[in-house]
Amino acid sequence: MATVDPRGEGDSESEVYEVVDLTEYTRRHQWWSRVFGSSSGPIAEKYSVTTQLMMGGVTGWCAGFLFQRVGKIAATAVGGGFLLLQIANHTGYVQIDWKKVEKDVNKAKKHLKKRANKAGPEISTFIEEVTDFIKRNIVLSSGFVGGFFLGIAS
């Protein structure tokens, strides 16, 4: 750090400012150190195996339970909507042009195939990041998977 006289003069009444090197400051004051503490490395370094299993199991159970409930609601809504459309079709309230539906579905398939080929690098990068996270936190991840299946089953 250095002091700078803003007017470039040397009188004693001038204001003195402190120049801060931002790269050095950010190296010494990392935001995650303030939030999580000084030992904020992988979770495997901070907690015991049983704590990691419990944390993973509880979060996995919560996620599985919510997944089960939301899945049931979504399946009921989609199935009910389809049933109502079929009833409306048979009673004559709705006339469906199935050839147009088939044409639109085929068009959507082609569009999705084109977009799937373009999104390849982003998806592979995301998969690599997830795989790396799972490898670094294998105990937590296995607890999450077990808890997730228990949450779906309950």
C-alpha positions, 0 to 999 in steps of 0.5 A: 500500500502506498500513500498518494498526495492528490495534488502532487505537491508536498505540503503538509496540509494536503490530504493523503489517500491510501492506494489499495492493490485489489488483487492482493486485497482479494487474495487476503479477503476472500468472500467465502472465508468470511461466510464459511470460516477460514477452513472452507474446503471440501466438506470431507475435510470439515465434518466426520463421516457420520455427520456427512451421512446424516446431512446427505441422508436428511437432505436426500429424504426431503428432496425425495419426499418433495419429488414424490408429492410433486410427481403425484400432483403433476401426474394427476393434473396431466392425466386428468387434463388428458381424460377431460380432453378425451371426454370432450372429444367423444361428446363432440365439444372438441374436434382434433385434427390428428394429422396436424398434431402428428405434423407438429409433433414431427416438426418439434422432434426435428427442432429438439434434435437440432437444439440437442446437438448444439447444447452438447458442450454445455451439458458435458461440462455440467456433467463433468462438474457434477461428477467431480463434486460427487467424487470429492464428496462421496460420503455426502453424495451416497447419503443423499442418494439413500435418503432420496430413495427413502423419501420417495418410498415414504 
